[in-house]
Amino acid sequence: MKIEGFELRRVGLPLVSPFRTSFSTQTARDILLVKAVTDEAEGWGECVTLGDPLYSPEYTDGAADIMKRYFIQAIADVTDATGVGQALHKFKGHPMAKAALETAVLDAELRAEGRSFGRELGSVRDVVPCGVSVGIMDSIPELLDAVGGYIDEGYVRIKLKIEPGWDIEAVRAVRERFGDDVQLQVDANTAYTLRDARHLAKLDDFDLLLIEQPLEEEDIVGHADLAKMLKTPICLDESVTSAQTAAAAIRLGATSVINIKPGRVGGYLEARRIHDLAVAAGVPVWCGGMLESGIGRAANIALASLPGFTLPGDVSSSSRFYKTDITEPWVMEDGHLTVPTGPGLGVAPIPELLEEFTTSVEWIAV
């Protein structure tokens, strides 16, 4: 396979409602799509950066810049997706930009060969269970209405975003309203410190699946200490940036569950390595989300169908975030989404919708 060039396309998609976390509030997504054009096929990747460096050091303008300045020419001569990571390894950081390029090349490669993303990664399921991430709200009644709506839609797991001042009472209210049968977990996005351990231990009363990333991403030892103080399992997200960091966190006892976000770890091939490592260590994993369009969602659904993904991930239907997606919408049935089986990602943008929501396009030949 010979790469001819890449198209970098910015797409603006409004969210159906504001999504608030401990670090930001999003009302729309400025999505950077990457199209790899080869002599055999075209492939798509989605860069999951945010507009500002708040979740991670990366941001969308920076991702586009690093691709144009360094990454695209560095991978001009690769002949398959495995060569992308090898060629980009010398460059420090920027895993989300690297992941988008690798995904686009892998999609093109698999489309040319008639193989699906799921088959390539090691899928063992035809459908995957859907969890939903519920942002921080202005009031408890608003939260209960939102959670009730998602349960009525069929979501099998609820994740509540938390921060100091919006944690114990919010979780208590959801448990009291919807009962102990609801699979419930919380996500702090690094909002706490080890000094909050006694406060966080109050969450033990609510039989949560896990608490996700309570401390700063660099504080692996702090997470190990916190794990000894809580009954609620600790799950790492931002701290896990590679199979190497995952192995260290497991060895130190800093995590008993791992959230795998392909963009955060540099791509789906590294995500598979983390999955394999976790399975060998007996650590369950689940697939995190970054408010992806139908392109990124297709790849996440395929990843979530691997055997070690034993907890429902953030693989919600398209309508959770977007009134109109750029692909055929992902529609949940009985709390599950169907794993795509077509060549590559199994989906592609609908040309008319892609054109409608595109804000800029740039072609970079190699």
PyMOL commands that set and color helices and strands:
alter all, ss='L'
color gray80, all
select helices_A, chain A and resi 60-74+82-88+95-113+117-121+140-153+168-178+194-206+220-229+243-252+262-265+268-281+294-303+318-320+351-357
alter helices_A, ss='H'
color red, helices_A
select strands_A, chain A and resi 3-20+25-38+42-47+127-129+131-134+157-161+183-187+211-212+234-236+257-260+285-287+336-338+358-365
alter strands_A, ss='S'
color yellow, strands_A
deselect
rebuild
show_as cartoon
